[in-house]
Amino acid sequence: MGRLLRRFWHPVALSRDLAAGEARPLRVLSEDLTLYRGKSGAPYLIGGHCAHRCTVMHTGVIEDEQIRCMYHGWRYDGEGLCTDIPAEKRERLNKPRIAGYPVHEYAGLVFTYLGEAPAPAFDLPRKDVLESPARHIFAKREVWDCNWFQQVENSMDAVHLSFAHLWGVAGQFGLRISGGGEIPDLAYAETSSGVRQVATRSNGNVRTSDWTFPNNNHVVAAGPNKDDPWAHISAWPVPVDDTHTMRFTLYSVEESDPAKLAALEAGYDLDYDPANHAETLFRGELAGISEPGLVSAQDYVAVAGQGAITDRSRENLSSSDAGVVFLRRVFLRELESIRLNQPTKSWARLTEALHLPAPPARAAQ
């Protein structure tokens, strides 16, 4: 799975969390790395430890577009090549090198490609609603203490909306989208970019999810408050390691009024992470959580409640798990191709116009 995931671009940080001239430690796909911005503001991602005596690099000093280790002053460029060894009397013919990966900033997130060169074009993660000048994007990062694939499977499970998102507190998301608990008819189809999921309930309530391989889900959902605009939501669960996941979420809304945007930002409560409240959430205490935070909290309890890595040999799947089964077959096919050293599918961004219908508005009760 690691070999498969390293063939794709993944978000690894919020752009706003790293200022020019700053460095941060970063762990992704079980690899310890250093994310820093040069004095120009350009981001770079290199190995987490100096090639000399292996101390961490994020404590280093930024010099223009390079970073110098605080221990003995070895300096590295943005590709991980050592460009200066102050105490070395003779220049080395073979300069030391640590890891270095390409990065790309997009929609408020820093993405990286961790695979073998050359990196694919940054195209598959792109979406029109993340690039429209008429829309504003709010970005959020959470860190959950469970395996990333449990979150991916949750995206392909439309039936859980009728139960998990009515649990504890029934917010707008659960009431408007699930129709108050109605079980949907399910349909799944593989696309050029991933999987199209359609959940159909009564009275024209059709919810479409555009899931992009290997870990992005794109849906439409109500805003924090009843009269807020509906948002296009893109979410990526990115493995930190086997038992921890960075969860990046983008909320794209068609709004430009500064006062309304400020109210929306407060409503989305971008600093809320349910993993920081696990003890109270697992006691069923959800009162007072904002609407988007409530959705995240309910998903967290359901997904993390399976365990750090769920034991799927204990499952008893049913017809409601059609999407989970569909998804697993796609992944198993791709993994088998890698095992046999055969080409995997050439996943490509959708070329047709994508319309994700919002379910009929239902008054919150």
Residue pairs with C-beta under 8 A, 6 or more apart in sequence:
1 149
1 331
1 335
2 29
2 30
3 338
4 214
4 331
4 334
4 335
4 338
4 344
5 29
5 114
5 214
5 215
5 239
6 29
6 113
6 114
6 115
6 116
7 115
7 120
7 344
8 113
8 115
8 120
8 124
8 213
8 214
8 215
8 347
9 104
9 111
9 112
9 113
9 119
9 120
9 122
9 124
9 125
10 28
10 29
10 111
10 112
10 113
10 114
10 215
10 236
10 238
11 109
11 110
11 111
11 125
11 236
11 238
11 246
11 248
12 26
12 28
12 35
12 45
12 110
12 111
12 112
12 238
12 246
13 24
13 26
13 35
13 109
13 110
13 141
14 108
14 109
14 110
14 139
14 140
14 141
14 248
15 105
15 108
15 109
15 110
15 139
16 108
16 139
17 24
17 141
18 24
18 35
18 36
18 37
18 43
18 110
19 37
20 37
20 38
20 39
20 40
20 41
21 37
21 38
21 39
21 62
22 36
22 37
22 62
23 34
23 35
23 36
23 37
23 57
23 58
23 59
23 60
23 62
23 67
24 34
24 35
24 36
24 58
25 32
25 33
25 34
25 35
25 48
25 56
25 58
26 32
26 33
26 34
26 35
26 45
26 48
27 33
27 48
27 240
27 241
28 112
28 114
28 238
28 239
28 240
28 246
29 114
29 239
29 241
30 239
30 240
30 241
30 242
31 48
31 99
31 114
32 47
32 48
32 49
33 45
33 46
33 47
33 48
33 99
33 101
34 45
34 46
34 47
34 48
34 56
34 57
34 58
34 60
34 67
35 43
35 44
35 45
35 58
35 103
35 110
36 43
36 44
36 46
36 58
36 60
36 62
36 67
37 43
37 44
37 62
38 44
38 62
38 64
38 65
38 66
38 78
39 62
39 64
39 65
40 64
40 65
42 65
42 78
43 103
43 105
43 110
44 65
44 67
44 77
44 78
44 100
44 103
45 78
45 100
45 101
45 102
45 103
45 112
46 57
46 67
46 76
46 78
46 79
46 80
46 98
46 99
46 100
46 101
47 57
47 80
47 98
47 99
47 100
48 56
48 57
48 58
49 55
49 56
49 57
49 98
50 56
50 57
50 69
50 71
50 72
50 74
50 76
50 98
51 74
51 82
51 96
51 97
51 98
52 69
52 71
52 72
52 74
52 85
52 96
53 71
53 72
55 69
55 70
55 71
57 67
57 69
57 76
57 98
59 70
60 67
60 68
60 69
60 70
61 67
61 68
61 70
62 68
63 75
65 77
65 78
66 75
66 76
66 77
66 78
66 83
67 75
67 76
68 74
68 75
68 76
68 84
69 75
69 76
72 86
72 87
73 84
73 85
73 86
73 87
74 82
74 84
74 85
74 86
74 96
75 82
75 83
75 84
76 82
76 83
76 98
77 83
77 100
78 100
79 100
80 97
80 98
80 99
80 100
81 95
81 97
81 100
82 95
82 96
82 97
82 98
83 95
85 92
85 96
101 112
101 113
101 114
102 112
102 113
102 119
103 110
103 111
103 112
104 110
104 111
104 112
104 113
104 122
105 111
106 122
106 125
106 126
106 130
107 130
107 131
107 137
107 139
107 250
107 252
108 137
108 138
108 139
108 250
109 139
109 248
109 250
111 122
111 125
113 119
113 120
123 348
123 349
124 193
124 212
124 213
124 347
124 348
124 349
125 212
125 216
126 349
127 218
127 232
127 234
127 354
128 354
129 135
129 232
129 252
130 137
130 232
130 234
130 250
130 252
132 252
132 254
134 254
134 256
135 232
135 252
135 253
135 254
135 255
136 252
136 253
136 255
136 256
136 261
136 264
137 250
137 251
137 252
137 253
138 250
138 251
138 253
138 264
138 265
138 268
138 270
139 248
139 249
139 250
139 251
139 270
140 248
140 249
140 250
140 251
140 268
140 270
141 246
141 247
141 248
141 249
142 246
142 247
142 249
142 273
142 274
142 275
142 296
143 240
143 244
143 245
143 246
143 247
143 273
143 275
144 151
144 237
144 244
144 245
144 247
144 274
144 275
144 300
144 303
144 304
145 243
145 244
145 275
145 278
145 304
145 308
146 243
146 244
146 245
146 303
146 304
146 306
146 307
146 308
146 309
147 239
147 242
147 243
147 245
147 308
147 309
147 310
148 215
148 237
148 238
148 239
148 245
150 303
150 304
150 306
150 309
150 310
151 237
151 245
151 247
151 299
151 303
152 214
152 215
152 217
152 237
152 327
153 324
153 327
153 328
154 160
154 299
154 302
154 303
155 197
155 209
155 211
155 217
155 235
156 188
156 195
156 197
156 209
156 211
156 323
156 324
156 326
156 327
157 320
157 321
157 323
157 324
158 184
158 186
158 197
158 199
158 207
158 209
158 323
159 183
159 184
159 186
159 199
159 320
160 302
161 173
161 174
161 177
161 178
161 199
162 174
162 178
162 179
162 181
162 182
162 183
162 184
163 181
164 298
164 299
164 301
164 302
165 171
165 173
165 174
165 177
165 178
165 295
165 298
166 174
166 175
166 178
166 180
166 181
167 284
167 286
167 298
167 301
168 284
168 285
168 286
168 298
169 286
169 287
169 289
169 294
170 180
170 364
170 365
171 291
171 294
171 295
171 364
172 222
172 226
172 291
172 364
173 221
173 222
173 291
173 294
173 295
174 180
174 295
174 298
175 362
175 363
175 364
175 365
176 222
176 359
176 360
176 361
176 362
176 364
177 205
177 207
177 221
177 222
177 359
178 201
179 201
179 202
179 203
179 205
179 359
179 362
180 362
180 365
182 201
182 202
182 205
183 201
183 320
184 199
184 200
184 201
184 207
185 199
185 200
185 201
186 197
186 198
186 199
186 200
186 320
186 322
186 323
187 197
187 198
187 200
188 195
188 196
188 197
188 198
188 322
188 323
188 326
189 195
189 196
190 196
190 330
191 210
191 350
192 347
192 348
192 349
192 350
192 351
193 210
193 212
193 213
193 347
193 348
193 349
193 350
194 210
194 211
194 212
194 213
194 216
194 347
195 211
195 213
195 323
195 326
195 327
195 330
196 208
196 209
196 210
196 211
197 208
197 209
197 211
197 323
198 206
198 207
198 208
198 209
199 206
199 207
199 208
199 209
200 206
201 207
201 359
203 360
204 360
205 359
205 360
206 357
206 359
207 219
207 220
207 357
207 359
208 219
208 355
208 356
208 357
209 217
209 218
209 219
209 356
210 217
210 218
210 219
210 350
210 354
210 356
211 217
211 218
211 327
212 218
212 347
212 349
213 330
213 345
213 347
214 331
215 236
215 237
215 238
216 234
216 235
216 236
217 233
217 234
217 235
218 232
218 233
218 234
218 356
219 232
219 233
219 356
220 230
220 231
220 232
220 233
220 356
220 357
220 358
221 230
221 231
221 233
221 295
222 228
222 230
222 231
222 291
222 358
222 361
223 229
223 230
223 231
223 253
223 264
223 267
223 291
224 264
224 267
224 268
224 269
224 290
224 291
224 292
225 267
225 291
226 363
226 364
228 253
228 264
228 267
229 253
229 254
229 255
230 253
230 358
231 251
231 252
231 253
232 251
232 252
232 253
232 356
233 249
233 250
233 251
233 252
234 249
234 250
234 252
235 247
235 248
235 249
235 250
236 247
236 248
236 249
237 245
237 246
237 247
238 245
238 246
238 247
238 248
239 245
239 246
240 246
242 308
242 309
243 308
243 309
249 296
251 268
251 292
253 264
255 261
255 264
267 290
267 291
267 292
268 290
268 292
269 290
269 292
269 293
272 289
272 290
272 292
272 293
272 296
273 296
274 281
274 293
274 296
274 297
274 299
274 300
274 301
275 300
275 304
277 297
278 300
278 304
281 297
281 300
281 301
282 301
282 305
286 294
286 297
286 298
289 297
317 324
317 325
333 345
334 344
334 345
337 343
337 344
337 345
338 344
